[in-house]
């Protein structure tokens, strides 16, 4: 796995969460993930096609996801479950788009699918590649989340 490919995902995640949710996440050390069990309670996933295929996911723990939604929507939360699902999908879509732009600058042309959001304890994430899944843990003042990506 080319660790250089992690840089556009780290930059996109930091930029988007800072701008959209006024959260400054701190990236931890990237690692190769061995299990398909999500690290969080709610996960957004976007598939990639192009000169590489694969996917990216962002898995938020419950406290972090709720804080993201509250910062994005203010006090205008109508249905917390639906708002969390929508916000995580939108964040994943935006991070995916900015990361693809960064990968494009590295010479990789990729298109992204519509985000899918999975919720629940111990849900699984299937990255449709035979290669390794790179995971990058992030910490915030309001909980943690992990971005994962697999490209081949």
Secondary structure, 3 states (H helix, E strand, C coil): CCCHHHHHHHHHHHHHHHHHHCCCCEECCCEEECCCECCCCEEEEEEEEECCCEEEEEEECHHHHHHHHHHHHCCCCCCHHHHHHHHHHHHHHHHHHHHHHHHHHCCCCEEECCCEEEECCCCECCCCCCCCEEEEEEEECCEEEEEEEEEC
